[in-house]
Amino acid sequence: MNKKNMRRVSILVTAQTLGNLEKLAAISGYHEIGRVVDKLVREKMISLNPQERSKQNEQFENLYRKH
């Protein structure tokens, strides 16, 4: 497992949320619920700031076009 600047956190969730996190982990092929939390937070931050996302897409497209 590649550890990239990881931190340990403890969260309190309902039984239903835990079940949903476990389902998402299984669907995504993750072995840890923390990776699901990372993915959900990343997606939420992107959706909250669509302007930044389009800047990232533009940078990626410019980089891709150069090669």
N, C-alpha and C positions, 0 to 999 in steps of 0.2 A: 504494500500500500504506500502510495506517495503522500507524505505528510507535507502540506503546504501551509505553513504559518497557522496551524490549528490551535484552537483554544477549547478548553473543556467548559461546558455550561450545563446547568441543570434547569429543566423547565417543568412546570406543572401543567398537565393537560387532562382533559376528561378522558374517560375510557373510550368514548366514540372517536375522539381525535387521535388517540393512540392507535386505535384500529385502522383509521384512515391513513395515518403515517406509515404503518406497517404494510398496508395494501399498496401505497404509492412506492414504497421501497421495493417491494416484490415486483411490481410492474416495471419499474425503472432498472431493475437489476442491481440495486444498491444493497450492500450488506449492513449498512448502518442508517439509522433514522436521521442522524445528524446531516448526512448528505442530502436527504429529502428536505430538511429544514433549509440548508444552504440553497438548494435549487429554488424552493418556494420564495425565499427572501430575494434572491437574485432576480427572479421573474417579476416579483412585485415592484422592486426598485426600478426596473426597466419600464414597467407599465406606468409608474408614477412620473417618470421623466422621459417621455417619448422624444423630446428634442435631442437629448443626449444620445439616445439610441440611434437616431438618424445620423448624428455626427459620426458615431462608431461605424455604422454601415457605410457611410461615405468614405471614411478612411480605409476601411477594408476593401471597398471596390477600387479605390485609387491604387492601393497596394497591389491588388490582384491584376489590374490592367497593366501595370508596369512590367510584370513578369510574363 
